[in-house]
Amino acid sequence: MKIRDRPFGGCLIVAVLASLPVGCGSSSHELDTAPVSGHVTLDGKPLPQGIVYVIPSKGRMAKGLIQADGSFELSTYGDGDGAQLGTHPVTVAALSADELDASQKKLRVPVPKRYTQARSSGLSVDVQAGGNNSMELELSSKEE
């Protein structure tokens, strides 16, 4: 039995494989975002710590760390890029004790449970293209 060399067959396979798209985490899968920033208050006073989450039905969640003055800036794929375009539910969560530094532990303010879940928060944002989107989240510790 004679085995024939097929030099072009191997080259063809290499050429086909080389032409296939390569990469993991390509930016082509990133959905459009727009900058979003704002403030969170609890009973009229700035919430000094926590995290704001914007939860789209598809795609990646945006989040922003709440600063001591209640301000936050959302990020989805990179720092400050905002949230995906469209209307999405918003939740607010307190940081756990492990996530706080010593100075923040004195300021720890629990966020009422209803604001920590998308179904019960009553909060949403409509993120529009072409500019900064501002959110004023006014939370209440009183039961509704």
N, C-alpha and C positions, 0 to 999 in steps of 0.2 A: 504494500500500500504506500502510495506516495503522498506526502503532505506538501501542499503548495504554500509558499510564502505569499502573503497578501499585504505588502507594505502600505498600500493605499487604504486598506480597510481600517487599520489602526489609526491612521491620520484622520480619516473621516470621523471616527468616533470621538477623537480628541477635539476636532473642530466643532462638532455638534455640541459637545459638553461645554466647551469654552464659550459658545454663543448663548447659553442659557443664562437667565437673570440670576445673579448671585447676591447674597447678603441677607442679613437678618436685622430686623428693626429698621428697615428702610423708612426714610421720611416720607415716601410716597403714600404711606398709609396714615399719615397724620391728617386729621380733619382740621378744617379752618378754625382758627381761634381769633378772639379779639380781647384786648386788655380789659380787665375788670378789677376794680378796687372799691373800697368802701369802709364803712364803720359799723360796729356792732355795739348796741347798748342793751343793758338789762335794767329794767325799771328806770329808764332815763339816764343811767350812768354808763360810761364806757365800760365794756367788758374787757378786763385787763389781760386776759389770756384765753387761749382755746384755738380751735381750727374751724374754718369755714370750708364746707365741701359743696361742690356743685356736681350733681350726679345725672349725667345724660343717659338716655335709654340705650344708646349705642356709643361706643368709643370710650375714651379715657376720662376718668373723673378729674376735676380740677380741685385744688385745695390751696388754702392760704392761712398762714400762721397769724393769729390775732396779736397785735402789739399792745403794749401797756396803755396806749391812748385809745384802744378799740379799733384801730385801723387795720386793714389787711389788703393784700394784693394776691390775686389768684395766679396759679401756675398749673399748666397741664403737661406740656412736653419739656418746657424749659423755664427758667426763672422769669416770672413776670409776663409770660406770653398770654395769660388770661384763661378763658374758658371757651369751649366749643360754641359755635353760633347756634342760636335757637333758644327756646324756652325750656328750662330745666328746674327740677326741685333742688332746694338748698337745705342743708342741715348744718348745725353748729354743735360742736362737741368740746367739752373741757379737756384739757390735757391731764394725763394721769400724773400722779405724784412723781413717778420715775422720769417723766419728760420735763419736769420743771427744775430750774436751778434754785438755789437757796433763797434768792430774793423774791422769786415768783411764788414760792410755796406760801409765803405770808399773804399773797394776793389771791390765792386760789378761790375761785367762785364757781360753784356748781351750776351747770347749765340745766334748766328744767328738761326732763326726759323727753317731752314731746318734740323739742327742737332737734333731738339727736336722730330722729327717724324721718325719712322722706315722706312717708304716708301721713304723719301727724304734725309735721313742722308748720305747715301752712305758708312756708316761704318758697319763693321761686324767683328766678331771674330770666329776663329775656335779653340774651347777648346779641348785640347788633354789630355788623361789620362796619369798618370805617371810622372807628373812633374809640374813645375810652367809654366804658360802661361803668356807671357808679351804682352802688348798692348801699342802702341804709337799712340795716336789719335791726328792728326795734323789738327786743324780746321782753317778755313779762314773766315774772315769777308767780303771778296769780293764775290759778286754774281758770280755764275758759269753759 
